[in-house]
Amino acid sequence: MEKEDRAILRQRLYGHSPKKEDYSTENYQDHFLEQYKLYVEMADRISNRRGVANAFFATLNTTFLSAIVGLLDNDVRNAFLLPIVGILICGFWAGLLRSYRNLNTAKFAIIGLMEESLPSSPYWHAEWYALGQGNDWKKHIPFGAIEILIPTVFALLYAVVLVLSWV
């Protein structure tokens, strides 16, 4: 994240909050830590929802593709339209994955800013550094780079079925 973007995000995160001086030190730290824990939990829930969405779409596409192949084998009329629907489903799936990835990216940026006010920064500075900051594929392959391949492969399979249905 660019330095200017971090500054704007920091201002949006803390600019509308009650000031530290308005709290007792203990209450401020307790409230801050509770907000941090809640926010980390919400980021984890987004990741879980992303996994559930992937499982749903993988199951849907596997079932749908199998049904299409079965219908084409039986010369069902207008079955060639079904692969087009499958390709649209894959497009929707890819868009949803992109949305989840963007949401998680924003959440982890905010977690990183919050960690600047904590005694340590396990996610933002330590873990991300240990993983090569997303630049070292020997240490970490970003999940988003892998998961976007799945709807792409299904869309290609639908395209193959579509072409073969016309042959």
SULSULVEN-V551397 format. One record per backbone hydrogen bond with DSSP energy under -1.0 kcal/mol. CO is the residue of the C=O (numbers start at 1). NH is the residue of the N-H. If there is no record, write none. Layout:
BEGIN
co | nh
CO | NH
CO | NH
END
This chain:
BEGIN
co | nh
2 | 6
3 | 7
4 | 8
5 | 9
6 | 10
7 | 11
8 | 12
9 | 13
10 | 14
11 | 15
14 | 17
19 | 22
20 | 23
24 | 28
25 | 29
26 | 30
27 | 31
28 | 32
29 | 33
30 | 34
31 | 35
32 | 36
33 | 37
34 | 38
35 | 39
36 | 40
37 | 41
38 | 42
39 | 43
40 | 44
41 | 45
42 | 46
43 | 47
44 | 48
45 | 49
46 | 50
47 | 51
48 | 52
49 | 53
50 | 54
51 | 55
52 | 56
53 | 57
54 | 58
55 | 59
56 | 60
57 | 61
58 | 62
59 | 63
60 | 64
61 | 65
62 | 66
63 | 67
64 | 68
65 | 69
66 | 70
67 | 71
68 | 72
69 | 73
70 | 74
71 | 76
72 | 75
76 | 79
78 | 81
79 | 82
81 | 85
82 | 86
83 | 87
84 | 88
85 | 89
86 | 90
87 | 91
88 | 92
89 | 93
90 | 94
91 | 95
92 | 96
93 | 97
94 | 98
95 | 99
96 | 100
97 | 101
98 | 102
99 | 103
100 | 104
101 | 105
102 | 106
103 | 107
104 | 108
105 | 109
106 | 110
107 | 111
108 | 112
109 | 113
110 | 114
111 | 115
114 | 117
115 | 118
121 | 126
122 | 127
123 | 128
125 | 129
126 | 130
127 | 131
128 | 133
129 | 132
132 | 135
136 | 139
136 | 140
143 | 147
144 | 148
146 | 149
148 | 152
149 | 153
150 | 154
151 | 155
152 | 156
153 | 157
154 | 158
155 | 159
156 | 160
157 | 161
158 | 162
159 | 163
160 | 164
161 | 165
END
